[in-house]
Amino acid sequence: MEMKLIVGLGNPGAEYTYTFHNAGFQVIDELSQRLRGDMRFVAPASKRHRFFESEEFQFQKADGSEERIVLLKPQTYMNESGRAVAEFSRRFKSMIDPQSDLWVVHDDGDIQLGRIRVDMAKRAAGHRGVVSIMTTLGIRNGIRFRMGIRREGDARRTETFVLKKPLAADRELWKETITRCAHGIIDALENGIPHAQMTLHANNKHEKRPS
């Protein structure tokens, strides 16, 4: 059976829950809720490990085949995300190609707030969680859903706001972006990464800008 491992990056702990740096966790939570409400996705198991939390679904595809979908949130803190992914994936080495079956969702300070970028062969570009995963798994690039967190015109270093929550004026936009990313991942599961990439990037053009 084919498998997709969708990893949302973030930090454990209530103080980080709604911050930009936990964008990956927020998307995974939204995605879990939507898959549980979709009859094509059967949720047989969830697991708590000292390195990660995971939830597994069986996806009944249109062609009659099945695919195992795993949603994973590392519990190792951002800089050691690779440790969690490696601990989970070592049992499924024959099922997971980290270049195509591992999808990573994370915040990105180089992208404007409200925008999402999907990359099929993107290097880490300095994101510490992604660096950890790629270094630990021994890969140079991979599939990434990048969530923009920078307000238009904001020239500050990403480190100054990445652990902050969205401003009140931006919360609706942020919530819409989380939902859109979750929809995009479902689109990718159904129709492939290129289709989701095209749709999400086209929708970026119509996103309202933060004031």
Backbone as JSON Lines, residues from 0, in Angstrom:
{"i":0,"aa":"M","n":[0.84,-1.2,0.0],"ca":[0.0,0.0,0.0],"c":[0.87,1.25,0.0]}
{"i":1,"aa":"E","n":[0.51,2.21,-0.83],"ca":[1.24,3.46,-0.86],"c":[0.99,4.26,0.42]}
{"i":2,"aa":"M","n":[1.89,5.21,0.68],"ca":[1.79,5.97,1.92],"c":[2.23,7.4,1.71]}
{"i":3,"aa":"K","n":[1.55,8.33,2.35],"ca":[1.97,9.73,2.4],"c":[2.13,10.11,3.87]}
{"i":4,"aa":"L","n":[3.28,10.7,4.19],"ca":[3.55,11.18,5.53],"c":[3.55,12.7,5.49]}
{"i":5,"aa":"I","n":[2.54,13.31,6.12],"ca":[2.37,14.76,6.11],"c":[2.78,15.29,7.48]}
{"i":6,"aa":"V","n":[3.86,16.04,7.51],"ca":[4.44,16.52,8.77],"c":[4.2,18.01,8.91]}
{"i":7,"aa":"G","n":[3.53,18.4,9.97],"ca":[3.34,19.81,10.28],"c":[4.33,20.22,11.36]}
{"i":8,"aa":"L","n":[5.1,21.27,11.11],"ca":[6.14,21.67,12.06],"c":[5.62,22.68,13.07]}
{"i":9,"aa":"G","n":[6.16,22.57,14.29],"ca":[5.77,23.47,15.36],"c":[6.5,23.09,16.63]}
{"i":10,"aa":"N","n":[6.13,23.74,17.72],"ca":[6.7,23.45,19.03],"c":[5.59,23.0,19.98]}
{"i":11,"aa":"P","n":[5.84,21.98,20.81],"ca":[4.85,21.59,21.81],"c":[4.76,22.65,22.91]}
{"i":12,"aa":"G","n":[3.64,22.7,23.57],"ca":[3.46,23.66,24.67],"c":[2.42,24.71,24.35]}
{"i":13,"aa":"A","n":[1.58,25.01,25.35],"ca":[0.47,25.94,25.14],"c":[0.92,27.32,24.72]}
{"i":14,"aa":"E","n":[2.11,27.74,25.16],"ca":[2.57,29.1,24.83],"c":[2.86,29.29,23.35]}
{"i":15,"aa":"Y","n":[3.0,28.18,22.61],"ca":[3.31,28.26,21.18],"c":[2.09,28.01,20.29]}
{"i":16,"aa":"T","n":[0.98,27.61,20.88],"ca":[-0.13,27.03,20.12],"c":[-0.56,27.88,18.93]}
{"i":17,"aa":"Y","n":[-0.8,29.16,19.13],"ca":[-1.37,29.98,18.07],"c":[-0.33,30.91,17.43]}
{"i":18,"aa":"T","n":[0.93,30.64,17.64],"ca":[1.97,31.48,17.04],"c":[2.22,31.1,15.59]}
{"i":19,"aa":"F","n":[2.87,31.99,14.86],"ca":[3.19,31.73,13.45],"c":[4.07,30.49,13.3]}
{"i":20,"aa":"H","n":[4.99,30.29,14.25],"ca":[5.93,29.17,14.14],"c":[5.22,27.82,14.23]}
{"i":21,"aa":"N","n":[3.99,27.83,14.73],"ca":[3.2,26.59,14.82],"c":[2.21,26.47,13.67]}
{"i":22,"aa":"A","n":[2.49,27.13,12.57],"ca":[1.62,27.03,11.4],"c":[1.39,25.58,10.98]}
{"i":23,"aa":"G","n":[2.46,24.78,11.01],"ca":[2.33,23.38,10.61],"c":[1.38,22.61,11.5]}
{"i":24,"aa":"F","n":[1.48,22.8,12.8],"ca":[0.57,22.14,13.74],"c":[-0.88,22.56,13.46]}
{"i":25,"aa":"Q","n":[-1.07,23.86,13.21],"ca":[-2.43,24.37,12.99],"c":[-3.04,23.78,11.73]}
{"i":26,"aa":"V","n":[-2.23,23.63,10.67],"ca":[-2.73,23.02,9.45],"c":[-3.06,21.55,9.67]}
{"i":27,"aa":"I","n":[-2.21,20.84,10.4],"ca":[-2.47,19.42,10.68],"c":[-3.77,19.26,11.46]}
{"i":28,"aa":"D","n":[-4.01,20.12,12.43],"ca":[-5.26,20.05,13.21],"c":[-6.48,20.28,12.32]}
{"i":29,"aa":"E","n":[-6.39,21.28,11.44],"ca":[-7.48,21.57,10.51],"c":[-7.68,20.42,9.54]}
{"i":30,"aa":"L","n":[-6.58,19.88,9.05],"ca":[-6.64,18.77,8.11],"c":[-7.26,17.53,8.75]}
{"i":31,"aa":"S","n":[-6.88,17.24,9.98],"ca":[-7.44,16.1,10.69],"c":[-8.95,16.21,10.81]}
{"i":32,"aa":"Q","n":[-9.41,17.4,11.17],"ca":[-10.85,17.63,11.32],"c":[-11.58,17.39,10.0]}
{"i":33,"aa":"R","n":[-10.99,17.85,8.91],"ca":[-11.64,17.71,7.6],"c":[-11.6,16.27,7.1]}
{"i":34,"aa":"L","n":[-10.51,15.57,7.33],"ca":[-10.46,14.17,6.9],"c":[-11.43,13.32,7.69]}
{"i":35,"aa":"R","n":[-11.61,13.62,8.97],"ca":[-12.55,12.87,9.79],"c":[-14.0,13.07,9.33]}
{"i":36,"aa":"G","n":[-14.27,14.18,8.66],"ca":[-15.61,14.44,8.16],"c":[-15.82,14.0,6.72]}
{"i":37,"aa":"D","n":[-14.81,13.34,6.14],"ca":[-14.87,12.9,4.75],"c":[-14.92,11.37,4.72]}
{"i":38,"aa":"M","n":[-15.98,10.82,4.16],"ca":[-16.19,9.37,4.19],"c":[-15.11,8.6,3.43]}
{"i":39,"aa":"R","n":[-14.35,9.26,2.57],"ca":[-13.29,8.57,1.83],"c":[-12.07,8.29,2.71]}
{"i":40,"aa":"F","n":[-12.01,8.95,3.86],"ca":[-10.87,8.79,4.76],"c":[-11.32,8.1,6.04]}
{"i":41,"aa":"V","n":[-10.8,6.91,6.29],"ca":[-11.14,6.15,7.48],"c":[-9.98,6.27,8.47]}
{"i":42,"aa":"A","n":[-10.29,6.66,9.7],"ca":[-9.24,6.89,10.7],"c":[-9.13,5.69,11.64]}
{"i":43,"aa":"P","n":[-8.18,4.79,11.39],"ca":[-8.08,3.6,12.22],"c":[-7.26,3.75,13.49]}
{"i":44,"aa":"A","n":[-6.35,4.75,13.54],"ca":[-5.45,4.78,14.69],"c":[-4.82,6.15,14.89]}
{"i":45,"aa":"S","n":[-4.51,6.45,16.15],"ca":[-3.69,7.6,16.48],"c":[-2.66,7.11,17.5]}
{"i":46,"aa":"K","n":[-1.54,7.82,17.57],"ca":[-0.45,7.37,18.44],"c":[0.23,8.54,19.1]}
{"i":47,"aa":"R","n":[0.58,8.35,20.36],"ca":[1.37,9.33,21.08],"c":[2.71,8.69,21.41]}
{"i":48,"aa":"H","n":[3.76,9.34,21.0],"ca":[5.12,8.87,21.23],"c":[5.88,10.03,21.87]}
{"i":49,"aa":"R","n":[6.93,9.75,22.58],"ca":[7.65,10.87,23.21],"c":[8.25,11.82,22.2]}
{"i":50,"aa":"F","n":[8.41,11.37,20.94],"ca":[8.96,12.23,19.9],"c":[7.9,12.82,18.97]}
{"i":51,"aa":"F","n":[6.7,12.27,18.95],"ca":[5.7,12.74,17.99],"c":[4.28,12.34,18.4]}
{"i":52,"aa":"E","n":[3.32,13.03,17.79],"ca":[1.91,12.62,17.81],"c":[1.52,12.34,16.36]}
{"i":53,"aa":"S","n":[0.82,11.23,16.13],"ca":[0.45,10.89,14.76],"c":[-0.99,10.4,14.7]}
{"i":54,"aa":"E","n":[-1.56,10.55,13.52],"ca":[-2.91,10.1,13.25],"c":[-2.91,9.48,11.86]}
{"i":55,"aa":"E","n":[-3.49,8.3,11.74],"ca":[-3.43,7.57,10.48],"c":[-4.82,7.41,9.87]}
{"i":56,"aa":"F","n":[-4.89,7.58,8.55],"ca":[-6.13,7.43,7.8],"c":[-5.9,6.46,6.64]}
{"i":57,"aa":"Q","n":[-6.95,5.74,6.28],"ca":[-6.93,4.95,5.05],"c":[-7.75,5.72,4.02]}
{"i":58,"aa":"F","n":[-7.13,6.08,2.92],"ca":[-7.77,6.88,1.88],"c":[-8.29,5.96,0.78]}
{"i":59,"aa":"Q","n":[-9.61,5.96,0.59],"ca":[-10.24,5.18,-0.47],"c":[-10.24,6.01,-1.74]}
{"i":60,"aa":"K","n":[-9.31,5.73,-2.65],"ca":[-9.13,6.55,-3.84],"c":[-10.19,6.23,-4.9]}
{"i":61,"aa":"A","n":[-10.35,7.17,-5.82],"ca":[-11.4,7.04,-6.84],"c":[-11.21,5.81,-7.72]}
{"i":62,"aa":"D","n":[-9.97,5.37,-7.91],"ca":[-9.71,4.22,-8.77],"c":[-9.86,2.88,-8.04]}
{"i":63,"aa":"G","n":[-10.3,2.94,-6.79],"ca":[-10.52,1.73,-6.01],"c":[-9.34,1.32,-5.15]}
{"i":64,"aa":"S","n":[-8.19,1.93,-5.35],"ca":[-7.02,1.59,-4.53],"c":[-7.07,2.32,-3.19]}
{"i":65,"aa":"E","n":[-6.19,1.93,-2.3],"ca":[-6.12,2.56,-0.99],"c":[-4.73,3.13,-0.75]}
{"i":66,"aa":"E","n":[-4.68,4.2,0.03],"ca":[-3.4,4.81,0.39],"c":[-3.43,5.13,1.88]}
{"i":67,"aa":"R","n":[-2.33,4.87,2.54],"ca":[-2.21,5.19,3.96],"c":[-1.75,6.64,4.07]}
{"i":68,"aa":"I","n":[-2.5,7.43,4.84],"ca":[-2.17,8.84,5.07],"c":[-1.86,9.03,6.55]}
{"i":69,"aa":"V","n":[-0.68,9.53,6.86],"ca":[-0.29,9.77,8.24],"c":[-0.05,11.26,8.46]}
{"i":70,"aa":"L","n":[-0.71,11.81,9.46],"ca":[-0.5,13.19,9.87],"c":[0.39,13.16,11.11]}
{"i":71,"aa":"L","n":[1.46,13.92,11.1],"ca":[2.43,13.82,12.2],"c":[2.83,15.2,12.69]}
{"i":72,"aa":"K","n":[2.85,15.34,14.03],"ca":[3.33,16.57,14.67],"c":[4.51,16.22,15.57]}
{"i":73,"aa":"P","n":[5.72,16.61,15.2],"ca":[6.88,16.35,16.07],"c":[6.7,17.0,17.44]}
{"i":74,"aa":"Q","n":[7.16,16.31,18.48],"ca":[7.08,16.83,19.84],"c":[8.49,17.07,20.41]}
{"i":75,"aa":"T","n":[9.45,17.27,19.52],"ca":[10.86,17.4,19.89],"c":[11.34,18.85,19.9]}
{"i":76,"aa":"Y","n":[10.46,19.79,19.66],"ca":[10.78,21.18,19.38],"c":[11.37,21.29,17.97]}
{"i":77,"aa":"M","n":[11.23,22.47,17.42],"ca":[11.48,22.69,16.0],"c":[12.86,22.21,15.55]}
{"i":78,"aa":"N","n":[13.88,22.55,16.3],"ca":[15.25,22.28,15.85],"c":[15.6,20.8,15.76]}
{"i":79,"aa":"E","n":[14.79,19.94,16.35],"ca":[15.04,18.5,16.3],"c":[13.88,17.76,15.63]}
{"i":80,"aa":"S","n":[13.19,18.42,14.74],"ca":[12.06,17.81,14.05],"c":[12.47,16.53,13.32]}
{"i":81,"aa":"G","n":[13.68,16.52,12.79],"ca":[14.15,15.35,12.05],"c":[14.2,14.1,12.9]}
{"i":82,"aa":"R","n":[14.47,14.26,14.17],"ca":[14.52,13.12,15.09],"c":[13.16,12.43,15.17]}
{"i":83,"aa":"A","n":[12.1,13.25,15.22],"ca":[10.75,12.69,15.28],"c":[10.36,12.0,13.98]}
{"i":84,"aa":"V","n":[10.66,12.65,12.86],"ca":[10.31,12.07,11.56],"c":[11.07,10.76,11.34]}
{"i":85,"aa":"A","n":[12.34,10.74,11.69],"ca":[13.14,9.53,11.53],"c":[12.63,8.4,12.41]}
{"i":86,"aa":"E","n":[12.24,8.74,13.64],"ca":[11.74,7.71,14.56],"c":[10.46,7.08,14.02]}
{"i":87,"aa":"F","n":[9.59,7.9,13.44],"ca":[8.37,7.34,12.87],"c":[8.66,6.56,11.59]}
{"i":88,"aa":"S","n":[9.42,7.14,10.68],"ca":[9.55,6.58,9.34],"c":[10.45,5.35,9.27]}
{"i":89,"aa":"R","n":[11.27,5.1,10.29],"ca":[12.18,3.95,10.22],"c":[11.42,2.64,10.11]}
{"i":90,"aa":"R","n":[10.17,2.6,10.57],"ca":[9.38,1.38,10.47],"c":[8.72,1.22,9.11]}
{"i":91,"aa":"F","n":[8.8,2.26,8.3],"ca":[8.09,2.23,7.02],"c":[9.03,2.56,5.85]}
{"i":92,"aa":"K","n":[10.3,2.23,5.97],"ca":[11.27,2.59,4.95],"c":[10.9,2.07,3.57]}
{"i":93,"aa":"S","n":[10.27,0.9,3.52],"ca":[9.91,0.32,2.23],"c":[8.7,1.0,1.6]}
{"i":94,"aa":"M","n":[8.0,1.84,2.38],"ca":[6.77,2.47,1.91],"c":[6.93,3.95,1.62]}
{"i":95,"aa":"I","n":[7.96,4.58,2.17],"ca":[8.09,6.03,2.06],"c":[9.34,6.4,1.27]}
{"i":96,"aa":"D","n":[9.14,7.14,0.19],"ca":[10.23,7.79,-0.52],"c":[10.26,9.23,0.0]}
{"i":97,"aa":"P","n":[11.27,9.62,0.77],"ca":[11.26,10.96,1.37],"c":[11.26,12.1,0.36]}
{"i":98,"aa":"Q","n":[11.59,11.82,-0.88],"ca":[11.58,12.87,-1.9],"c":[10.18,13.14,-2.43]}
{"i":99,"aa":"S","n":[9.27,12.15,-2.33],"ca":[7.94,12.31,-2.91],"c":[6.79,12.02,-1.94]}
{"i":100,"aa":"D","n":[7.04,11.19,-0.94],"ca":[5.96,10.77,-0.03],"c":[5.96,11.52,1.29]}
{"i":101,"aa":"L","n":[6.98,12.32,1.54],"ca":[7.06,13.13,2.75],"c":[6.73,14.58,2.38]}
{"i":102,"aa":"W","n":[5.64,15.1,2.95],"ca":[5.23,16.48,2.7],"c":[5.37,17.25,4.0]}
{"i":103,"aa":"V","n":[6.07,18.36,3.97],"ca":[6.32,19.15,5.18],"c":[5.58,20.48,5.08]}
{"i":104,"aa":"V","n":[4.86,20.83,6.15],"ca":[4.08,22.07,6.21],"c":[4.7,22.96,7.28]}
{"i":105,"aa":"H","n":[5.02,24.21,6.93],"ca":[5.71,25.06,7.9],"c":[5.54,26.53,7.58]}
{"i":106,"aa":"D","n":[5.88,27.37,8.55],"ca":[5.87,28.83,8.39],"c":[7.05,29.25,7.52]}
{"i":107,"aa":"D","n":[6.93,30.43,6.89],"ca":[8.03,30.93,6.06],"c":[8.04,32.45,6.11]}
{"i":108,"aa":"G","n":[9.1,33.01,6.69],"ca":[9.21,34.46,6.83],"c":[9.56,35.19,5.55]}
{"i":109,"aa":"D","n":[9.85,34.45,4.48],"ca":[10.16,35.09,3.2],"c":[8.92,35.29,2.33]}
{"i":110,"aa":"I","n":[7.77,34.83,2.81],"ca":[6.54,34.88,2.03],"c":[5.53,35.78,2.74]}
{"i":111,"aa":"Q","n":[4.79,36.56,1.96],"ca":[3.82,37.49,2.53],"c":[2.69,36.76,3.24]}
{"i":112,"aa":"L","n":[2.26,37.31,4.35],"ca":[1.15,36.78,5.12],"c":[-0.08,36.57,4.23]}
{"i":113,"aa":"G","n":[-0.69,35.4,4.33],"ca":[-1.87,35.09,3.53],"c":[-1.57,34.31,2.27]}
{"i":114,"aa":"R","n":[-0.29,34.14,1.96],"ca":[0.09,33.42,0.75],"c":[0.68,32.06,1.11]}
{"i":115,"aa":"I","n":[0.51,31.11,0.2],"ca":[1.03,29.76,0.37],"c":[1.84,29.4,-0.86]}
{"i":116,"aa":"R","n":[3.01,28.84,-0.64],"ca":[3.82,28.34,-1.74],"c":[3.98,26.83,-1.6]}
{"i":117,"aa":"V","n":[3.83,26.12,-2.7],"ca":[4.03,24.67,-2.72],"c":[5.23,24.4,-3.62]}
{"i":118,"aa":"D","n":[6.21,23.72,-3.07],"ca":[7.42,23.42,-3.83],"c":[7.66,21.92,-3.86]}
{"i":119,"aa":"M","n":[8.04,21.42,-5.04],"ca":[8.24,19.98,-5.21],"c":[9.69,19.56,-5.05]}
{"i":120,"aa":"A","n":[10.63,20.47,-5.12],"ca":[12.04,20.12,-4.96],"c":[12.76,21.3,-4.31]}
{"i":121,"aa":"K","n":[12.31,21.67,-3.12],"ca":[12.81,22.86,-2.44],"c":[13.79,22.49,-1.36]}
{"i":122,"aa":"R","n":[14.93,23.19,-1.32],"ca":[15.9,22.99,-0.25],"c":[15.43,23.69,1.02]}
{"i":123,"aa":"A","n":[16.14,23.46,2.1],"ca":[15.7,23.94,3.42],"c":[15.66,25.45,3.52]}
{"i":124,"aa":"A","n":[16.57,26.15,2.84],"ca":[16.61,27.62,2.83],"c":[16.66,28.21,4.24]}
{"i":125,"aa":"G","n":[17.3,27.51,5.16],"ca":[17.54,28.06,6.49],"c":[16.48,27.78,7.53]}
{"i":126,"aa":"H","n":[15.33,27.21,7.15],"ca":[14.31,26.9,8.16],"c":[14.81,25.74,9.02]}
{"i":127,"aa":"R","n":[14.94,25.98,10.31],"ca":[15.63,25.02,11.16],"c":[14.92,23.68,11.27]}
{"i":128,"aa":"G","n":[13.59,23.69,11.26],"ca":[12.86,22.43,11.3],"c":[13.08,21.61,10.05]}
{"i":129,"aa":"V","n":[13.06,22.29,8.91],"ca":[13.28,21.61,7.63],"c":[14.72,21.13,7.52]}
{"i":130,"aa":"V","n":[15.67,21.98,7.97],"ca":[17.08,21.58,7.97],"c":[17.26,20.3,8.77]}
{"i":131,"aa":"S","n":[16.64,20.24,9.93],"ca":[16.75,19.06,10.79],"c":[16.23,17.81,10.08]}
{"i":132,"aa":"I","n":[15.1,17.92,9.43],"ca":[14.51,16.77,8.73],"c":[15.41,16.33,7.59]}
{"i":133,"aa":"M","n":[15.84,17.26,6.77],"ca":[16.64,16.9,5.6],"c":[17.99,16.33,6.01]}
{"i":134,"aa":"T","n":[18.6,16.91,7.03],"ca":[19.89,16.42,7.5],"c":[19.76,15.01,8.08]}
{"i":135,"aa":"T","n":[18.75,14.82,8.9],"ca":[18.57,13.52,9.55],"c":[18.24,12.43,8.55]}
{"i":136,"aa":"L","n":[17.41,12.74,7.55],"ca":[17.01,11.74,6.57],"c":[18.02,11.62,5.42]}
{"i":137,"aa":"G","n":[18.95,12.55,5.36],"ca":[19.96,12.49,4.3],"c":[19.44,12.87,2.93]}
{"i":138,"aa":"I","n":[18.54,13.86,2.88],"ca":[18.0,14.33,1.6],"c":[18.34,15.8,1.43]}
{"i":139,"aa":"R","n":[18.35,16.27,0.18],"ca":[18.73,17.66,-0.1],"c":[17.53,18.55,-0.39]}
{"i":140,"aa":"N","n":[16.4,17.97,-0.77],"ca":[15.21,18.76,-1.05],"c":[13.98,17.88,-0.88]}
{"i":141,"aa":"G","n":[12.8,18.48,-1.0],"ca":[11.58,17.72,-0.83],"c":[10.35,18.57,-1.08]}
{"i":142,"aa":"I","n":[9.19,17.98,-0.82],"ca":[7.91,18.65,-1.04],"c":[7.53,19.44,0.2]}
{"i":143,"aa":"R","n":[7.24,20.73,0.0],"ca":[6.94,21.6,1.13],"c":[5.76,22.51,0.84]}
{"i":144,"aa":"F","n":[4.9,22.66,1.85],"ca":[3.81,23.64,1.83],"c":[4.26,24.76,2.77]}
{"i":145,"aa":"R","n":[4.57,25.92,2.19],"ca":[5.17,27.03,2.92],"c":[4.13,28.11,3.19]}
{"i":146,"aa":"M","n":[3.91,28.41,4.47],"ca":[2.88,29.36,4.89],"c":[3.51,30.73,5.14]}
{"i":147,"aa":"G","n":[3.1,31.72,4.37],"ca":[3.65,33.06,4.53],"c":[3.23,33.7,5.84]}
{"i":148,"aa":"I","n":[4.18,34.36,6.52],"ca":[3.87,34.98,7.82],"c":[4.3,36.44,7.89]}
{"i":149,"aa":"R","n":[4.87,36.98,6.82],"ca":[5.4,38.35,6.88],"c":[4.36,39.35,6.37]}
{"i":150,"aa":"R","n":[4.05,40.34,7.19],"ca":[3.14,41.4,6.76],"c":[3.8,42.21,5.65]}
{"i":151,"aa":"E","n":[2.99,42.67,4.73],"ca":[3.52,43.45,3.62],"c":[4.25,44.69,4.15]}
{"i":152,"aa":"G","n":[5.48,44.88,3.67],"ca":[6.25,46.04,4.07],"c":[7.03,45.89,5.36]}
{"i":153,"aa":"D","n":[6.89,44.75,6.04],"ca":[7.59,44.52,7.3],"c":[9.02,44.06,7.0]}
{"i":154,"aa":"A","n":[10.0,44.86,7.38],"ca":[11.4,44.55,7.07],"c":[12.16,43.95,8.26]}
{"i":155,"aa":"R","n":[11.44,43.65,9.34],"ca":[12.12,43.08,10.51],"c":[12.67,41.69,10.21]}
{"i":156,"aa":"R","n":[13.63,41.27,11.01],"ca":[14.12,39.9,10.93],"c":[13.0,38.95,11.35]}
{"i":157,"aa":"T","n":[12.91,37.82,10.68],"ca":[11.84,36.86,10.97],"c":[11.84,36.46,12.45]}
{"i":158,"aa":"E","n":[13.01,36.36,13.05],"ca":[13.12,35.93,14.45],"c":[12.37,36.84,15.41]}
{"i":159,"aa":"T","n":[12.11,38.08,15.0],"ca":[11.47,39.03,15.91],"c":[9.96,38.83,16.02]}
{"i":160,"aa":"F","n":[9.37,38.11,15.06],"ca":[7.91,37.94,15.12],"c":[7.43,36.51,14.92]}
{"i":161,"aa":"V","n":[8.32,35.58,14.61],"ca":[7.89,34.22,14.28],"c":[7.23,33.52,15.47]}
{"i":162,"aa":"L","n":[7.61,33.88,16.7],"ca":[7.02,33.26,17.88],"c":[5.86,34.07,18.45]}
{"i":163,"aa":"K","n":[5.39,35.04,17.68],"ca":[4.25,35.84,18.09],"c":[2.97,35.35,17.41]}
{"i":164,"aa":"K","n":[1.83,35.73,17.98],"ca":[0.54,35.4,17.39],"c":[0.18,36.47,16.37]}
{"i":165,"aa":"P","n":[-0.67,36.14,15.4],"ca":[-1.11,37.16,14.44],"c":[-1.77,38.33,15.15]}
{"i":166,"aa":"L","n":[-1.58,39.53,14.62],"ca":[-2.27,40.7,15.14],"c":[-3.78,40.51,14.97]}
{"i":167,"aa":"A","n":[-4.55,41.21,15.78],"ca":[-6.0,41.08,15.71],"c":[-6.52,41.34,14.29]}
{"i":168,"aa":"A","n":[-5.92,42.32,13.61],"ca":[-6.36,42.67,12.26],"c":[-6.07,41.56,11.25]}
{"i":169,"aa":"D","n":[-5.16,40.65,11.58],"ca":[-4.75,39.61,10.64],"c":[-5.32,38.23,10.96]}
{"i":170,"aa":"R","n":[-6.04,38.1,12.06],"ca":[-6.47,36.77,12.51],"c":[-7.4,36.09,11.53]}
{"i":171,"aa":"E","n":[-8.32,36.85,10.94],"ca":[-9.25,36.24,9.98],"c":[-8.49,35.75,8.75]}
{"i":172,"aa":"L","n":[-7.57,36.57,8.26],"ca":[-6.76,36.17,7.12],"c":[-5.94,34.93,7.44]}
{"i":173,"aa":"W","n":[-5.35,34.89,8.63],"ca":[-4.53,33.74,9.03],"c":[-5.38,32.46,9.1]}
{"i":174,"aa":"K","n":[-6.55,32.57,9.69],"ca":[-7.45,31.42,9.79],"c":[-7.84,30.93,8.4]}
{"i":175,"aa":"E","n":[-8.15,31.85,7.49],"ca":[-8.5,31.48,6.11],"c":[-7.33,30.79,5.42]}
{"i":176,"aa":"T","n":[-6.13,31.25,5.7],"ca":[-4.94,30.67,5.07],"c":[-4.7,29.25,5.57]}
{"i":177,"aa":"I","n":[-4.88,29.02,6.87],"ca":[-4.76,27.67,7.43],"c":[-5.76,26.74,6.76]}
{"i":178,"aa":"T","n":[-7.0,27.19,6.64],"ca":[-8.05,26.38,6.01],"c":[-7.72,26.11,4.55]}
{"i":179,"aa":"R","n":[-7.24,27.12,3.86],"ca":[-6.92,26.95,2.43],"c":[-5.77,25.96,2.23]}
{"i":180,"aa":"C","n":[-4.8,25.99,3.13],"ca":[-3.69,25.05,3.03],"c":[-4.18,23.62,3.25]}
{"i":181,"aa":"A","n":[-5.07,23.43,4.23],"ca":[-5.61,22.09,4.48],"c":[-6.37,21.59,3.25]}
{"i":182,"aa":"H","n":[-7.16,22.46,2.64],"ca":[-7.87,22.1,1.4],"c":[-6.86,21.76,0.3]}
{"i":183,"aa":"G","n":[-5.78,22.52,0.23],"ca":[-4.77,22.27,-0.79],"c":[-4.11,20.92,-0.64]}
{"i":184,"aa":"I","n":[-3.89,20.49,0.6],"ca":[-3.29,19.18,0.83],"c":[-4.26,18.07,0.41]}
{"i":185,"aa":"I","n":[-5.53,18.25,0.7],"ca":[-6.52,17.26,0.25],"c":[-6.55,17.22,-1.27]}
{"i":186,"aa":"D","n":[-6.47,18.37,-1.9],"ca":[-6.4,18.44,-3.37],"c":[-5.18,17.67,-3.87]}
{"i":187,"aa":"A","n":[-4.05,17.83,-3.2],"ca":[-2.83,17.12,-3.6],"c":[-2.98,15.61,-3.45]}
{"i":188,"aa":"L","n":[-3.66,15.18,-2.4],"ca":[-3.89,13.75,-2.2],"c":[-4.79,13.19,-3.3]}
{"i":189,"aa":"E","n":[-5.76,13.98,-3.71],"ca":[-6.71,13.53,-4.73],"c":[-6.15,13.63,-6.14]}
{"i":190,"aa":"N","n":[-5.48,14.75,-6.43],"ca":[-5.14,15.08,-7.81],"c":[-3.64,15.26,-8.08]}
{"i":191,"aa":"G","n":[-2.82,15.15,-7.04],"ca":[-1.39,15.3,-7.22],"c":[-0.88,16.69,-6.83]}
{"i":192,"aa":"I","n":[0.39,16.74,-6.48],"ca":[1.02,18.0,-6.05],"c":[0.94,19.09,-7.13]}
{"i":193,"aa":"P","n":[1.23,18.81,-8.4],"ca":[1.18,19.89,-9.39],"c":[-0.19,20.58,-9.47]}
{"i":194,"aa":"H","n":[-1.27,19.8,-9.35],"ca":[-2.61,20.39,-9.41],"c":[-2.84,21.31,-8.21]}
{"i":195,"aa":"A","n":[-2.47,20.83,-7.0],"ca":[-2.64,21.64,-5.8],"c":[-1.77,22.89,-5.87]}
{"i":196,"aa":"Q","n":[-0.57,22.74,-6.39],"ca":[0.34,23.87,-6.55],"c":[-0.28,24.95,-7.43]}
{"i":197,"aa":"M","n":[-0.81,24.54,-8.57],"ca":[-1.41,25.48,-9.49],"c":[-2.6,26.2,-8.85]}
{"i":198,"aa":"T","n":[-3.44,25.45,-8.15],"ca":[-4.64,26.04,-7.53],"c":[-4.29,26.99,-6.4]}
{"i":199,"aa":"L","n":[-3.4,26.57,-5.52],"ca":[-3.03,27.42,-4.39],"c":[-2.31,28.68,-4.85]}
{"i":200,"aa":"H","n":[-1.41,28.54,-5.81],"ca":[-0.68,29.71,-6.28],"c":[-1.61,30.69,-7.01]}
{"i":201,"aa":"A","n":[-2.59,30.17,-7.74],"ca":[-3.56,31.03,-8.42],"c":[-4.4,31.79,-7.4]}
{"i":202,"aa":"N","n":[-4.78,31.12,-6.31],"ca":[-5.59,31.76,-5.28],"c":[-4.8,32.82,-4.52]}
{"i":203,"aa":"N","n":[-3.48,32.69,-4.47],"ca":[-2.66,33.71,-3.81],"c":[-2.9,35.09,-4.41]}
{"i":204,"aa":"K","n":[-3.16,35.12,-5.7],"ca":[-3.34,36.39,-6.39],"c":[-4.6,37.13,-5.93]}
{"i":205,"aa":"H","n":[-5.52,36.37,-5.33],"ca":[-6.8,36.97,-4.93],"c":[-6.91,37.18,-3.43]}
{"i":206,"aa":"E","n":[-5.83,36.85,-2.7],"ca":[-5.88,37.04,-1.26],"c":[-5.9,38.53,-0.93]}
{"i":207,"aa":"K","n":[-6.73,38.91,0.04],"ca":[-6.7,40.3,0.48],"c":[-5.41,40.52,1.26]}
{"i":208,"aa":"R","n":[-4.89,41.73,1.19],"ca":[-3.63,42.03,1.84],"c":[-3.88,42.61,3.23]}
{"i":209,"aa":"P","n":[-2.98,42.29,4.17],"ca":[-3.14,42.88,5.5],"c":[-2.92,44.39,5.44]}
{"i":210,"aa":"S","n":[-3.67,45.11,6.26],"ca":[-3.57,46.56,6.27],"c":[-2.45,47.01,7.21]}
